[in-house]
Amino acid sequence: MAKRVTKGASYNATQTFVKGALILSMAGLIAKVLSAFFRVPLGNLIGDTGMGYYQAGYPIYTLFTAIAIVGIPSTIAKLVAEKRVLGEYQAAKDIFTHTMKLMLGIGIIVSLLIFLATPFMIDAFNWVPETKYSLWGLALSPFFVCIMGVFRGYFQGMQNMAPTAVSQVLENLGRVVIGLLLAFFFFPNLGKAAGGASFGAVAGGMCGAAVLALFYLRNKTSINDEIQRSETPKKQGIGFKTAAKMVLIIAIPISIGAAVNSIINFIDSALVIKMLTQTGVELELANAYFGQLGKVATFINFPLTFGMALVIGLVPAISEAAAKKDRTEVQTKIELGMRFAILLAMPASIGLAVLADPIMKFIYANAPDGGNILAAAALSILFIMLGQAFTGILQGIGKVWQPVIGIGLAAFVKTILNIILVTSSFKVIGAAIASIAAYMVFALYNYIMMKKYTGFKLNTRLVIIRPLISSSAMGVLAWGTYRVLGSVIDTNSFTSNALVTILSIGVGGLAYLVLIFVTGAITKKDIQEILNKKEK
């Protein structure tokens, strides 16, 4: 029998989830604005060639960033949330302290491996030798990423998203300031400039880890008081081996599941340059083409921030609902997660696709190539974000290995299609097409598994049809606005193109905000929940 909960309790649980997702989304938005501010001037400074150097090693950083943002935190958050529901506050704290020891050791080992394995990776993937500076610059980042991941998970398990949000912002601020300063310092040596920019990730990690440590010290007294107030039988803790085993059993699949975007990008790093050179493209030109993929990633990753926030909120929220055996709450959160993903991803995909060229010319004025790649790659956003949402749901109900299988299928599809398409007339656009197919497979597999284990019933009209109508109309209006204004204004100049592009985005964005209410994609009840107001 499912445990009965009151309507108010279920409502408050939904409130907590929505608030947490919104806090992390806002922090993620600020972080991605900072990240864009980093990549845009960097791309304009070092061009496609320098971005090729930078981008080659970047998936290694994003892999560990995914682990820090989702993998390790989601694991700890899940375990901590479950222990706290049972009143086992000492066990929850032990999971945190023992995992910190474990991850410190792992962080040191991985950082050393990246530094020592640099020559091997350059040779194996046919990267340009100057890529070594980027890899060296990133080498220390896993150490600080591991520290941040443990702190964030502990706070998220207590449904306190503020420390994660603040650390995300400061981490990216440190990365931008130090990374850009070093890039400008080493310019015009493109290899060293890319390496300096990469070291910004280490500087940002230091900032993020420091602020999280301060949050923990500030809350340490209240955490200990909570343990003391708990019932005596619940004060018993757990040892290092037990905690490490619990974390690793869950963390390994969760970390892999969280890193789908990094894994797909790493396949590009490993294959694109090699495949292009095999078709006769010169190494430096192949590196420049790969640099265009790196610029495209700036736009793709921006909306995915919200998808990551969604997963971060979903895992502990669904874990709590599952621990209480509340099927209704699980169903509600799944639908809420899907709606959140689609309402954000669908307009982003369509908007970037229809305005790809003008956006690229506006943002990367000194290196505007790659609009055709962006137009194709933009369509992957919807499948990435849905795949992330389904991953969070499956992890929340304990099916942590299912997303790993999904990633395996996606990686297989991506690898095969990369080999076929990149060596064809599609060239580097083939990599974008391969990514769309891979993410589609990932999202579809996760959805089938999620539906199998939860019995979820999809409200197609609310979740899919209404956002699709709103997003499609938005895309038509944005594209039409650019074409109409472009017929009377010469968009060949930077200023004119920037003006017309901004106006087109503004018209599309405003239209979408109106349409989601007109079509009922967002309801009055949704607004009341977000504002923490119950219906009268």
Disulfide bonds with the S-S distance in Angstrom:
none
